Amino acid sequence: MIMVRVRKPKWRTTFLCIVGAVVFWMLNALNKVYTTNISCPVVFVMDESKVSFSKVPPSVMHLEVSGRGWSLLKYLLHLNVQSVELPVTQISKRGRIESETLRLVFDASLKDLKVRRVLIDEAIHLHIPSQK
């Protein structure tokens, strides 16, 4: 009588191969450059006796940024994300803060990301009382 040996499926080996493939795929994907939208907390720094806002200023601004997957993942998961300080007196022009000026400030503050544009509907208007 001949005994036939039946092989059991090797689930552990198959599972390990799938996990390894997913890890290598993820490492490869996170090294590429992507463009996406993120939310960034902001703090307006100003002397309230000299300048005020026409409307309530936003506490979060939405940005279109590009960067490596690792940097974007950090911002999307809100890991160690600091508020960006916006010095009102330095960035305002003729009583308003425009999106291009904000883009330059954000681009300097977010070192690992390239800010493509600030997603605001209109410029932020300021009220500067006249001095007598």
Beta strands, then each sheet from edge to edge (+ up, - down):
strand 1: 33-45
strand 2: 52-53
strand 3: 60-68
strand 4: 84-87
strand 5: 96-97
strand 6: 114-118
strand 7: 124-127
sheet 1: 4+ 1+ 3- 6+
sheet 2: 2+ 7- 5+
end
